[in-house]
Amino acid sequence: APVFAEERYSARLAENNAAGALVLRVLAADTDWGQNARVRYRLEEGRVRGSPLSSYVSVQAETG
């Protein structure tokens, strides 16, 4: 299974950041070989003030 570099990640950001601004970078590694070592990232969908989390932030699946 992939192992994250940190046990927990947390970020604070200023209000009204520009679209596309980097908020947080995470890192995970898998000790398997080839395609089985490939790690893809995604956010678990949640809600913020009644709106989907994905309407506020996104994640680059290949790079975290």
Sequence and secondary structure as in RCSB ss.txt:
>XXXX:A:sequence
APVFAEERYSARLAENNAAGALVLRVLAADTDWGQNARVRYRLEEGRVRGSPLSSYVSVQAETG
>XXXX:A:secstr
  EESSS       TT  TT       EE  S GGGG         EETTEEGGGT    TTT 
